[in-house]
Amino acid sequence: MTLELVQGDITAQPVDAIVNAANSSLLGGGGVDGAIHRRGGPEILAECRALRASRYGRGLPTGQAVATTAGDLPARWVIHTVGPVYTGQDDRSGLLRDCYTNSLAVAHEVGAASVAFPLISAGTYGWPVDDAVRQALTAIEAATARPEEVRLVLFGADVLAVAREVAAER
């Protein structure tokens, strides 16, 4: 497996599966979730609504993952996962790592050879960037489901610089 740290737009990644840092409703929102739904088009929302009507009536639990079509995105699938909200009081790092490992397991199930991840929970959910990168790399490297290529797509040069520093320390 090759693991790349790249700066860019997750919605423009030509891979088999793009991972969505979704909210539990699966119905779109802000940040990465909103961008994926906007660029991917109504097919993604339609499949998410079907999932809510069947398997995930109460929403997708934190750390779990599920695949839908990618609609108009340059991928075959979107893998939705719900990251934990950061809090200094509770250690939720296991749930954050679950987002990556469960997404890779779903990618394996659908036959995805290449997967692009955003930095889950590091935006609106407040996870410190350096630790979010550390958790992502730990989970990806330890995962049993290993596609040929994994990209950690980072939004902004400053976040990429932090990710490279964290990766170099490992």
VENHU-V923672 format. One record per residue. N is the residue number from 1. SS is DSSP state (@ for helix, = for strand, . for the rest). PHI is phi in whole degrees, 0 to 359 (999 if undefined). PSI is psi in whole degrees, -180 to 180 (* if undefined). Layout:
{{N:SS:PHI:PSI} {N:SS:PHI:PSI}}
This chain:
{{1:.:999:133} {2:=:261:140} {3:=:237:120} {4:=:244:143} {5:=:256:119} {6:=:228:149} {7:=:267:135} {8:.:168:-167} {9:.:257:118} {10:@:303:-32} {11:@:284:-7} {12:@:253:8} {13:.:280:120} {14:.:277:81} {15:.:230:172} {16:.:291:-41} {17:=:223:133} {18:=:253:131} {19:=:270:133} {20:=:257:125} {21:=:280:83} {22:=:275:164} {23:.:266:164} {24:.:296:-21} {25:.:290:-21} {26:.:65:13} {27:.:252:22} {28:.:91:173} {29:.:175:-142} {30:.:260:-175} {31:@:56:-139} {32:@:302:-44} {33:@:303:-50} {34:@:297:-41} {35:@:296:-42} {36:@:294:-44} {37:@:295:-42} {38:@:296:-50} {39:@:285:-33} {40:@:285:-24} {41:.:88:-177} {42:@:291:-18} {43:@:297:-37} {44:@:295:-48} {45:@:299:-39} {46:@:298:-44} {47:@:291:-36} {48:@:295:-40} {49:@:297:-40} {50:@:296:-40} {51:@:297:-40} {52:@:294:-33} {53:@:283:-16} {54:.:244:-90} {55:.:286:-30} {56:.:237:56} {57:.:302:-31} {58:.:262:7} {59:.:100:167} {60:.:280:125} {61:.:294:150} {62:.:304:133} {63:.:90:-17} {64:.:275:170} {65:=:214:148} {66:=:210:147} {67:=:256:147} {68:=:225:177} {69:=:301:163} {70:.:259:0} {71:.:57:-124} {72:.:271:5} {73:.:285:158} {74:.:279:46} {75:.:217:171} {76:.:267:-33} {77:=:224:154} {78:=:247:129} {79:=:254:115} {80:=:268:132} {81:=:218:147} {82:=:252:114} {83:.:279:158} {84:.:281:151} {85:.:282:134} {86:.:288:139} {87:.:216:140} {88:.:286:-14} {89:.:274:-36} {90:.:244:139} {91:.:275:104} {92:.:253:17} {93:@:298:-32} {94:@:297:-40} {95:@:294:-38} {96:@:295:-45} {97:@:296:-36} {98:@:302:-36} {99:@:304:-44} {100:@:287:-48} {101:@:292:-40} {102:@:291:-35} {103:@:294:-40} {104:@:293:-35} {105:@:295:-42} {106:@:294:-40} {107:@:301:-42} {108:@:297:-43} {109:@:300:-39} {110:@:272:-7} {111:.:89:24} {112:.:283:126} {113:.:268:-19} {114:=:225:137} {115:=:224:135} {116:=:245:126} {117:=:251:143} {118:.:277:177} {119:.:274:94} {120:.:297:136} {121:.:72:-1} {122:.:273:-4} {123:.:263:-113} {124:.:303:-30} {125:.:279:-1} {126:.:77:12} {127:.:290:132} {128:.:302:133} {129:@:303:-47} {130:@:299:-42} {131:@:286:-33} {132:@:298:-41} {133:@:295:-45} {134:@:302:-46} {135:@:295:-42} {136:@:299:-50} {137:@:296:-41} {138:@:300:-47} {139:@:293:-45} {140:@:297:-44} {141:@:293:-30} {142:@:270:-10} {143:.:297:143} {144:.:278:-31} {145:.:275:115} {146:.:232:102} {147:.:290:171} {148:.:296:-38} {149:=:222:134} {150:=:233:132} {151:=:243:133} {152:=:258:106} {153:=:266:117} {154:=:251:136} {155:.:267:102} {156:.:108:145} {157:@:295:-33} {158:@:293:-40} {159:@:290:-40} {160:@:299:-42} {161:@:298:-44} {162:@:298:-44} {163:@:298:-42} {164:@:295:-39} {165:@:297:-46} {166:@:298:-44} {167:@:297:-38} {168:@:291:-28} {169:@:285:-16} {170:.:280:*}}
